Amino acid sequence: MSNFSDVMDYLGLSQDEAARVLNSSADEIVRWRNTNEAPPLHIWQSLVQMLDDVRRSAEEAAKSADLDHLEASDLNRVTLNMPSQMSSDLAGPKRAATALAVATLARVFV
């Protein structure tokens, strides 16, 4: 496995989704995931944008919560919006952002 593979897993991207949003072939995605061959710089830049979308969405969701009245049951109702079209069409990045937002908010109870 490669670092590229780890990023793909973190974002919850399937091979086909990655090929579509990264404008590459499924064969390239498989090769980059399973070998030490790194993708070109523009692929990394697109992944960084998606990771930034995840972080920003999680931060905004956490900031919008009413911490003075937060209850544990609220953690199951966290909703958020993904800022870019690239990430908003995909379930994986939204799940990653939701998980980060919930973890941030859960710290209130620790």
Residue pairs with C-beta under 8 A, 6 or more apart in sequence:
1 33
1 34
2 32
2 33
2 34
2 35
2 36
2 38
4 32
4 33
4 38
4 39
4 47
5 32
5 33
5 34
7 47
7 51
8 18
8 29
8 33
10 51
10 96
11 47
11 50
11 51
11 54
11 90
11 92
11 93
11 96
12 90
12 91
12 92
12 93
12 95
12 96
13 21
13 90
13 92
13 93
14 92
15 26
15 29
15 30
15 33
16 26
17 90
17 92
18 24
18 29
19 25
19 26
19 28
19 29
21 46
21 50
21 86
21 89
21 90
22 29
22 39
22 43
22 46
22 47
24 39
24 43
28 39
31 37
32 38
32 39
32 43
38 44
46 86
49 84
49 86
49 87
50 84
50 86
50 87
50 93
53 82
53 83
53 84
53 86
53 87
53 93
53 97
54 82
54 87
54 93
54 96
54 97
54 100
55 97
55 100
56 83
57 80
57 81
57 82
57 83
57 87
57 94
57 97
57 101
58 80
58 97
58 98
58 99
58 100
58 101
58 104
59 101
59 104
60 80
60 81
61 78
61 79
61 80
61 97
61 98
61 101
62 101
62 104
62 105
65 74
65 78
65 105
67 105
67 108
70 105
70 108
72 109
74 105
75 102
75 105
75 106
78 98
78 101
78 102
78 105
80 94
80 97
80 98
80 101
81 88
82 88
82 93
82 94
82 97
87 93
87 94
88 94
